[in-house]
Amino acid sequence: MLDVGYVEVGPGHGQAVLLLHGWPYDIHSFEEVAPALADAGYRVVVPYLRGYGTTRFLSDDTNRNGQQAALAVDAIALMNALGMTSAVIGGYDWGARTANIIAALWPERCRAMVSVSGYLIGSQEANKAPLPPAAELQWWYQYYFATERGRAGYDANRREFAKLIWRTASPHWNFDDATFERSATAFDNPDHVAIAIDNYRWRLGLTPGEATFDQIEAQLAAFPSITVPTITLEGDANGAPHPEPHAYEQKFSGKYVHRLITGGIGHNLPQEAPDAFVRAVVDVDAFAL
């Protein structure tokens, strides 16, 4: 279904680590994390998600589906293709949700997990419940994307839109134009807009998803616990919508630690605080011994 673009660094015999980015970001979120882990002896794989960078659909006829189950199945398929029977999986935003799903439904494939903002598995049914007004305001782009105007606006202004999200989600991150542009080229992917729009519309029940994923989504709608060793991370200045740690700590039934990363750290935690992310991967790997 997909020709996945990815970066791999580190020794082939090392413990596998799979790092997953979010929206609207790309693999450069891990540009300091990946080589540091490779230097520590890990085999590190960082893929572009469907709709980003060099990842491409093999057929024009394939549904451009952005639902959560599809992204998780993509990750499992990549692990299979690369001979990764199990990996420490780390991610943030869409990548954290994908890591959560693999850890919950296929724990034998996830040795341990690092998840920014904790437990992010969702369901269309749960998303029918309204939030308090201040919380709804944080999701303004989701409702914008629900409209044809929003789709057209995002398509016409991909870079401007992404830069706005970067600034609001990480208000103290002083990234420069070169840093932004390295990631922004990933949004030129011909399927990027379709995948991003479908992801957010699916959450609101505006697109049905694919029947092939119905069983997976039914399991996820029960909000399964995660048994693998886990470290959750949160930045002290995350301006994006995110749950508080007390709301999800009971979802982790294995060895579990939560860490607040201070110093004005926002939503793109691996890129803003790479040392803290690397330390979490190494530490959670040790939990699995």
VOGU-3710 file (C-alpha; in Angstrom, 3 decimals, decimal comma):
1> mldvgyvevg> 0,000/0,000/0,000  2,798/2,427/0,942  6,360/3,103/-0,070  7,588/4,491/3,256  10,408/6,996/3,395  12,498/6,674/6,536  15,891/7,337/8,090  17,796/4,561/9,836  20,880/5,135/11,964  22,847/3,036/14,418
11> pghgqavlll> 24,090/-0,562/14,400  21,828/-3,121/12,751  22,252/-5,464/15,709  21,238/-2,840/18,279  17,987/-2,708/20,201  15,396/-1,335/17,771  13,831/2,074/18,410  10,938/3,390/16,296  10,351/7,157/16,504  7,078/8,632/15,221
21> hgwpydihsf> 6,381/12,276/14,447  3,164/14,263/14,583  1,262/17,004/12,741  2,324/19,438/11,399  5,898/18,269/11,870  8,146/15,613/10,368  11,166/13,397/10,994  13,364/16,407/11,809  11,718/16,463/15,227  14,196/13,676/15,996
31> eevapalada> 17,237/15,163/14,245  19,196/15,295/17,521  17,479/12,368/19,247  18,213/9,756/16,580  22,018/10,195/16,345  22,322/10,352/20,139  20,509/7,025/20,449  22,568/5,557/17,622  25,746/6,579/19,468  24,378/4,711/22,494
41> gyrvvvpylr> 24,108/1,524/20,414  20,470/1,604/19,314  19,130/0,832/15,850  16,907/3,835/15,226  14,229/4,091/12,531  12,362/7,352/11,905  9,673/7,125/9,194  7,627/9,761/7,454  3,970/9,076/8,215  1,543/8,606/5,331
51> gygttrflsd> 1,026/11,996/3,704  4,448/13,366/4,679  7,831/13,708/3,050  8,917/10,902/0,746  6,259/8,380/1,819  3,963/7,584/-1,101  0,882/5,498/-1,792  1,548/2,812/-4,378  -1,845/3,237/-6,052  -3,936/6,264/-6,948
61> dtnrngqqaa> -6,981/4,157/-6,080  -6,078/3,703/-2,392  -8,257/5,616/0,027  -6,347/8,536/1,547  -7,371/7,554/5,050  -5,932/9,332/8,083  -7,746/7,486/10,882  -5,757/6,373/13,915  -5,935/2,636/13,158  -4,507/3,124/9,672
71> lavdaialmn> -1,443/4,913/11,029  -0,838/2,151/13,565  -1,139/-0,575/10,938  1,352/1,365/8,792  3,853/1,279/11,644  3,419/-2,458/12,190  3,842/-3,083/8,457  7,071/-1,075/8,443  8,386/-3,032/11,416  7,604/-6,254/9,575
81> algmtsavig> 9,358/-5,058/6,428  12,472/-4,083/8,379  12,586/-7,257/10,448  11,838/-5,471/13,718  10,012/-8,028/15,859  9,864/-5,621/18,792  10,973/-2,042/19,372  11,055/0,697/21,936  8,518/3,075/20,421  8,524/6,804/21,058
91> gydwgartan> 6,393/9,605/19,710  4,438/12,794/20,204  1,146/14,075/18,810  -0,033/11,659/16,073  3,090/9,616/16,747  2,297/9,225/20,435  -1,216/8,042/19,600  0,217/5,489/17,186  2,678/4,304/19,838  -0,201/4,011/22,330
101> iiaalwperc> -2,217/1,870/19,923  0,629/-0,527/19,198  1,449/-0,826/22,899  -2,205/-1,488/23,760  -3,161/-3,911/20,985  0,166/-5,482/20,007  2,261/-5,343/23,200  4,564/-8,075/21,884  5,741/-5,566/19,246  6,407/-2,776/21,755
111> ramvsvsgyl> 9,237/-3,497/24,187  8,637/-0,184/25,965  7,186/3,225/25,141  7,912/6,929/25,469  4,746/8,943/24,918  4,546/12,726/24,966  1,246/13,851/26,522  0,457/10,375/27,772  -2,561/8,378/26,622  -4,039/9,709/23,374
121> igsqeankap> -6,172/6,838/22,050  -9,531/8,205/20,954  -12,867/7,149/19,510  -15,539/8,716/17,370  -18,157/8,012/20,031  -16,198/9,683/22,806  -15,538/12,670/20,567  -19,264/13,340/20,319  -19,205/14,757/23,843  -18,778/18,543/23,918
131> lppaaelqww> -15,879/20,101/25,806  -15,869/23,259/27,920  -15,646/26,385/25,741  -11,981/27,085/26,482  -11,064/23,530/25,502  -13,142/23,705/22,321  -11,285/26,892/21,361  -7,981/25,009/21,422  -9,341/22,672/18,756  -10,283/25,495/16,373
141> yqyyfaterg> -8,328/23,975/13,472  -10,212/20,672/13,788  -13,496/22,466/13,207  -11,960/24,564/10,421  -10,846/21,366/8,715  -14,409/20,053/8,915  -15,386/22,564/6,231  -14,499/22,716/2,553  -13,204/26,235/3,201  -10,828/24,750/5,763
151> ragydanrre> -9,551/22,110/3,382  -8,970/24,684/0,664  -7,392/27,090/3,129  -4,960/24,501/4,432  -4,052/23,425/0,910  -3,350/27,006/-0,135  -1,444/27,956/3,022  0,346/24,825/4,231  3,498/26,580/5,411  1,742/29,552/7,000
161> fakliwrtas> -0,687/27,211/8,760  2,061/24,946/10,080  4,121/27,885/11,314  1,088/29,227/13,190  0,591/25,851/14,888  4,298/25,643/15,747  4,165/29,065/17,404  0,965/28,503/19,340  1,832/24,949/20,393  5,370/25,924/21,468
171> phwnfddatf> 5,224/29,610/22,409  8,764/29,703/23,839  10,498/27,735/21,078  12,566/30,206/19,057  12,992/28,141/15,906  14,555/29,861/12,905  13,398/29,890/9,296  15,881/27,200/8,263  14,629/24,840/10,971  11,043/25,359/9,893
181> ersatafdnp> 11,778/24,960/6,193  13,554/21,635/6,726  10,280/20,248/8,033  7,928/22,249/5,808  9,099/20,474/2,670  7,417/17,342/4,080  4,046/19,068/3,649  4,574/19,240/-0,121  3,678/15,544/-0,246  0,804/15,217/-2,759
191> dhvaiaidny> -1,364/13,399/-0,203  -0,569/15,581/2,796  -3,729/17,674/2,780  -6,002/14,687/2,172  -4,468/12,740/5,077  -4,468/15,657/7,514  -8,056/16,626/6,724  -9,284/13,046/6,930  -7,545/12,515/10,279  -9,430/15,350/11,932
201> rwrlgltpge> -12,710/14,747/10,140  -12,604/11,084/11,155  -12,291/12,090/14,811  -15,562/14,030/14,535  -17,325/11,201/12,714  -17,499/13,177/9,482  -15,720/10,433/7,552  -16,427/6,763/8,261  -12,940/5,304/7,999  -12,377/1,939/6,358
211> atfdqieaql> -14,262/-1,224/7,235  -10,997/-3,149/7,398  -10,155/-1,199/10,560  -13,542/-1,553/12,282  -12,409/-4,332/14,609  -9,338/-2,379/15,663  -11,398/0,751/16,262  -13,895/-1,233/18,347  -11,028/-2,384/20,570  -9,690/1,151/20,846
221> aafpsitvpt> -13,121/2,530/21,718  -12,894/0,524/24,944  -9,768/2,534/25,823  -7,579/-0,474/26,631  -4,905/-0,258/29,298  -1,250/-0,280/28,337  0,872/-2,906/30,037  4,313/-2,253/28,558  6,877/-0,189/30,509  6,151/3,471/29,804
231> itlegdanga> 7,542/6,920/30,430  5,199/9,785/29,602  6,574/13,267/29,066  5,018/16,717/29,100  6,510/20,113/28,415  5,783/22,876/30,881  4,744/25,221/28,044  2,718/22,935/25,769  0,245/25,225/24,025  -1,519/22,448/22,115
241> phpephayeq> -4,573/20,581/23,448  -3,394/17,841/25,786  -4,713/15,890/28,789  -3,381/16,394/32,300  -1,287/13,505/33,664  -3,816/12,644/36,389  -6,376/11,971/33,646  -4,411/9,092/32,138  -1,995/7,711/34,723  -4,344/4,825/35,542
251> kfsgkyvhrl> -4,256/3,671/31,917  -0,689/2,396/32,396  -0,627/-0,844/34,349  3,034/-1,734/33,798  6,063/0,068/35,182  5,271/3,733/34,678  6,885/7,121/35,253  5,709/10,597/34,277  8,187/13,433/33,753  7,486/17,149/33,428
261> itggighnlp> 10,154/18,769/31,258  10,710/22,369/32,314  12,339/25,372/30,682  9,569/26,592/28,380  9,218/23,298/26,500  6,249/23,085/24,180  4,460/20,515/22,061  7,331/19,348/19,828  9,206/17,981/22,806  11,767/15,752/21,020
271> qeapdafvra> 13,085/18,709/19,032  12,812/21,251/21,833  14,265/19,008/24,576  16,166/16,228/22,787  18,301/15,288/25,786  15,208/14,652/27,908  13,673/12,508/25,178  16,853/10,486/24,696  17,122/9,933/28,438  13,523/8,711/28,544
281> vvdvdafal> 14,146/6,170/25,757  17,252/4,809/27,459  15,553/4,683/30,840  12,371/2,996/29,640  14,443/0,427/27,749  16,077/-0,421/31,058  12,603/-0,850/32,608  12,035/-3,730/30,184  15,071/-5,735/31,330
//
